[in-house]
Amino acid sequence: MSIIMDGEALSLKMQDEMKQQLKSCMIRPSVAVIQVGDDPASNSYIKRKEKACNAVGVYFRHYKFDADTPELSIINKIKELNNDDYVNGILVQLPLPERYNEKRIANSISNSKDVDGLTDINTGRMINGRKTLVPCTPLGVMRILEEYEIELVGKHVVIVGRGKLVGKPLATLMLAADATVTVCHSKTTNLAEITKQADVLVCAVGSPKMITADMVREGAVVIDVGVNRVDGKLCGDVDFDKVSKKASYITPVPKGVGPMTVAMLLENIVTCYNNKPVAK
């Protein structure tokens, strides 16, 4: 039976450490969240972020725009926040409604306040191995692997999913950790043959229980990033009940990677607040 990698416990530990650190701050760190539209999932994610920010002492600003707001109005608000010395971090809650250009809006955020690590400049810095702000979910995956002392050097890491929020940046971080990385996606043939080769298997596609036990090597480490709702209950991209009987370590859904994403967002906010140089 697998060892369950408790992301929630690690997240709470990190939040407590940040809370103690921020007690001595004369001015509270501040983050601004831009939301467009009224997507229920986005509402839920924002509430979780606000709760975590309040718990550690980060001032949370929430700017909500109607789904028909002109794109220029949103960008102008971001530029205003870029110039506000009391705002340390800015993020745009994704996904945006289809009519908006996500890349253009994300790139309007100052690189030094880009707590989601999504601007082209911060992405380029990450790819080139320079110190920068890194997307929160991939960073959370790396931190939970570090906490459980999972060796990555020379290991075969298979990532299922090539999205800009998880798959692509995580592949970059894994390569930087000297792992051998294979990225699979919707056009991959013989997926099961590839996943069975993985020492560390990460799935981030948003397809309920698509990773079954016969796709996992005995003793593999399995990281489930997917969040899906089936019959009113949350589940991941991995068939947890069956895969957990083969894996050596596995993250649950919920209480796995999700809480770590929030913890790393807080850490990025604190990094911006401390005005640490993200690049030279």
BELRA-V669736 format. One record per residue. N is the residue number from 1. RES is the residue in three letters. SS is DSSP state (2 for helix, 1 for strand, 0 for the rest). PSI is psi as a letter, one per 40 degrees, with the letter a starting at -180 (NA if undefined). OMEGA is omega in radians with two decimals (999 if undefined). Layout:
N:RES:SS:PSI:OMEGA, N:RES:SS:PSI:OMEGA
//
This chain:
1:MET:0:i:-3.06, 2:SER:0:i:2.87, 3:ILE:1:h:-3.11, 4:ILE:1:h:-3.14, 5:MET:1:h:-2.98, 6:ASP:0:g:3.14, 7:GLY:2:d:-3.13, 8:GLU:2:d:-3.14, 9:ALA:2:d:3.12, 10:LEU:2:d:3.12, 11:SER:2:d:3.14, 12:LEU:2:d:3.08, 13:LYS:2:d:3.13, 14:MET:2:d:3.14, 15:GLN:2:d:3.12, 16:ASP:2:d:3.11, 17:GLU:2:d:3.12, 18:MET:2:d:3.12, 19:LYS:2:d:3.12, 20:GLN:2:d:-3.14, 21:GLN:2:d:-3.03, 22:LEU:2:e:3.14, 23:LYS:0:d:-3.09, 24:SER:0:e:-3.09, 25:CYS:0:h:3.10, 26:MET:0:d:3.12, 27:ILE:0:h:-3.11, 28:ARG:0:i:2.97, 29:PRO:0:i:-3.09, 30:SER:1:h:3.06, 31:VAL:1:i:3.09, 32:ALA:1:h:3.13, 33:VAL:1:h:3.11, 34:ILE:1:h:3.08, 35:GLN:1:h:3.10, 36:VAL:1:h:-3.10, 37:GLY:0:a:-3.04, 38:ASP:0:f:-3.14, 39:ASP:0:h:-3.09, 40:PRO:2:d:3.14, 41:ALA:2:d:3.11, 42:SER:2:d:3.09, 43:ASN:2:d:-3.13, 44:SER:2:d:-3.14, 45:TYR:2:d:-3.12, 46:ILE:2:d:3.10, 47:LYS:2:d:3.11, 48:ARG:2:d:3.12, 49:LYS:2:d:3.14, 50:GLU:2:d:3.13, 51:LYS:2:d:-3.14, 52:ALA:2:d:3.12, 53:CYS:2:d:3.13, 54:ASN:2:d:-3.08, 55:ALA:2:d:-3.08, 56:VAL:2:e:3.12, 57:GLY:0:f:3.06, 58:VAL:0:h:3.13, 59:TYR:1:h:-3.01, 60:PHE:1:h:3.07, 61:ARG:1:h:-3.09, 62:HIS:1:h:3.12, 63:TYR:1:h:-3.06, 64:LYS:1:h:-3.12, 65:PHE:1:i:3.03, 66:ASP:0:i:-3.07, 67:ALA:0:e:3.11, 68:ASP:0:e:3.11, 69:THR:0:h:3.11, 70:PRO:0:i:-3.12, 71:GLU:2:d:-3.12, 72:LEU:2:d:3.12, 73:SER:2:d:3.12, 74:ILE:2:d:3.14, 75:ILE:2:d:3.12, 76:ASN:2:d:3.09, 77:LYS:2:d:3.11, 78:ILE:2:d:3.11, 79:LYS:2:d:3.08, 80:GLU:2:d:3.13, 81:LEU:2:d:3.06, 82:ASN:2:d:-3.06, 83:ASN:0:e:-3.14, 84:ASP:0:h:-3.08, 85:ASP:0:e:-3.14, 86:TYR:0:e:3.04, 87:VAL:0:h:-3.08, 88:ASN:0:d:-3.12, 89:GLY:1:i:3.13, 90:ILE:1:h:3.01, 91:LEU:1:i:3.05, 92:VAL:1:h:-3.13, 93:GLN:0:h:3.13, 94:LEU:0:i:0.02, 95:PRO:0:i:3.00, 96:LEU:0:i:3.00, 97:PRO:0:i:-2.99, 98:GLU:0:d:-3.04, 99:ARG:0:e:-3.08, 100:TYR:0:i:3.07, 101:ASN:0:g:-3.06, 102:GLU:2:d:-3.09, 103:LYS:2:d:-3.13, 104:ARG:2:d:-3.14, 105:ILE:2:d:3.14, 106:ALA:2:d:-3.10, 107:ASN:0:e:3.05, 108:SER:0:e:3.10, 109:ILE:0:h:3.06, 110:SER:0:h:-3.11, 111:ASN:2:d:-3.13, 112:SER:2:e:3.12, 113:LYS:2:e:-3.05, 114:ASP:1:g:-3.03, 115:VAL:0:e:3.03, 116:ASP:0:e:3.10, 117:GLY:0:f:-3.00, 118:LEU:0:e:3.12, 119:THR:0:i:-3.13, 120:ASP:2:d:-3.12, 121:ILE:2:d:3.12, 122:ASN:2:d:3.07, 123:THR:2:d:3.12, 124:GLY:2:d:3.09, 125:ARG:2:d:3.14, 126:MET:2:d:-3.13, 127:ILE:2:d:-3.12, 128:ASN:0:e:3.06, 129:GLY:0:f:3.13, 130:ARG:0:i:3.14, 131:LYS:0:h:-3.05, 132:THR:0:i:3.01, 133:LEU:0:h:-3.00, 134:VAL:0:i:3.10, 135:PRO:0:i:-2.92, 136:CYS:2:d:-3.09, 137:THR:2:d:3.06, 138:PRO:2:d:3.11, 139:LEU:2:d:3.10, 140:GLY:2:d:3.08, 141:VAL:2:d:-3.13, 142:MET:2:d:-3.11, 143:ARG:2:d:-3.13, 144:ILE:2:d:3.04, 145:LEU:2:d:3.10, 146:GLU:2:d:-3.12, 147:GLU:2:d:-3.12, 148:TYR:0:e:3.05, 149:GLU:0:f:3.08, 150:ILE:0:h:-3.14, 151:GLU:0:h:-3.13, 152:LEU:0:d:-3.09, 153:VAL:0:h:3.10, 154:GLY:0:e:-3.12, 155:LYS:0:i:3.10, 156:HIS:1:h:3.10, 157:VAL:1:h:3.07, 158:VAL:1:h:3.12, 159:ILE:1:h:3.10, 160:VAL:1:h:-3.06, 161:GLY:0:h:-3.09, 162:ARG:0:f:-3.11, 163:GLY:0:i:-3.09, 164:LYS:0:d:-3.10, 165:LEU:0:d:-3.07, 166:VAL:0:c:-2.97, 167:GLY:2:d:-3.09, 168:LYS:2:d:3.13, 169:PRO:2:d:3.13, 170:LEU:2:d:3.08, 171:ALA:2:d:3.11, 172:THR:2:d:-3.14, 173:LEU:2:d:3.13, 174:MET:2:d:3.09, 175:LEU:2:d:3.11, 176:ALA:2:d:3.10, 177:ALA:0:e:3.08, 178:ASP:0:f:2.99, 179:ALA:0:i:2.98, 180:THR:1:h:-2.93, 181:VAL:1:h:2.98, 182:THR:1:h:3.11, 183:VAL:1:h:3.12, 184:CYS:1:i:-3.09, 185:HIS:0:a:-3.01, 186:SER:0:d:3.14, 187:LYS:0:e:-3.13, 188:THR:0:h:3.06, 189:THR:0:i:3.13, 190:ASN:0:f:-3.09, 191:LEU:2:d:-3.08, 192:ALA:2:d:3.12, 193:GLU:2:d:-3.14, 194:ILE:2:d:-3.10, 195:THR:2:d:3.14, 196:LYS:0:e:3.10, 197:GLN:0:e:-2.97, 198:ALA:0:h:2.89, 199:ASP:0:d:3.07, 200:VAL:1:h:-3.12, 201:LEU:1:h:3.12, 202:VAL:1:h:3.12, 203:CYS:1:h:-3.10, 204:ALA:0:g:-3.10, 205:VAL:0:e:-3.12, 206:GLY:0:f:3.10, 207:SER:0:h:-2.98, 208:PRO:0:h:3.00, 209:LYS:0:f:-3.11, 210:MET:0:d:3.10, 211:ILE:1:h:-3.10, 212:THR:0:i:-3.04, 213:ALA:2:d:-3.11, 214:ASP:2:e:3.11, 215:MET:2:e:-3.01, 216:VAL:0:h:3.08, 217:ARG:0:i:3.09, 218:GLU:0:h:3.10, 219:GLY:0:e:3.13, 220:ALA:0:i:2.99, 221:VAL:1:h:-3.05, 222:VAL:1:h:3.13, 223:ILE:1:h:-3.08, 224:ASP:1:h:-3.13, 225:VAL:0:e:-3.06, 226:GLY:0:i:3.04, 227:VAL:0:h:-3.11, 228:ASN:1:i:3.08, 229:ARG:1:h:-3.14, 230:VAL:1:h:-3.13, 231:ASP:0:f:3.08, 232:GLY:0:e:-3.13, 233:LYS:1:i:3.10, 234:LEU:1:h:3.01, 235:CYS:1:i:-3.10, 236:GLY:0:a:3.08, 237:ASP:0:e:-3.08, 238:VAL:1:h:3.04, 239:ASP:0:g:-2.94, 240:PHE:2:d:-3.04, 241:ASP:2:d:-3.08, 242:LYS:2:d:-3.12, 243:VAL:2:d:-3.12, 244:SER:0:e:3.10, 245:LYS:0:e:-3.13, 246:LYS:0:d:-3.06, 247:ALA:0:i:3.05, 248:SER:0:d:3.08, 249:TYR:1:i:3.13, 250:ILE:1:i:3.04, 251:THR:1:h:3.10, 252:PRO:0:i:2.97, 253:VAL:0:h:0.02, 254:PRO:0:a:3.05, 255:LYS:0:f:3.09, 256:GLY:0:b:-3.09, 257:VAL:2:d:-3.09, 258:GLY:2:d:3.12, 259:PRO:2:d:3.13, 260:MET:2:d:3.08, 261:THR:2:d:3.13, 262:VAL:2:d:3.14, 263:ALA:2:d:-3.12, 264:MET:2:d:3.02, 265:LEU:2:d:3.11, 266:LEU:2:d:3.14, 267:GLU:2:d:3.09, 268:ASN:2:d:3.10, 269:ILE:2:d:3.13, 270:VAL:2:d:3.09, 271:THR:2:d:3.11, 272:CYS:2:d:-3.13, 273:TYR:2:d:-3.14, 274:ASN:0:e:3.09, 275:ASN:0:f:3.08, 276:LYS:0:h:3.12, 277:PRO:0:h:3.14, 278:VAL:0:e:3.12, 279:ALA:0:i:3.08, 280:LYS:0:NA:999
//
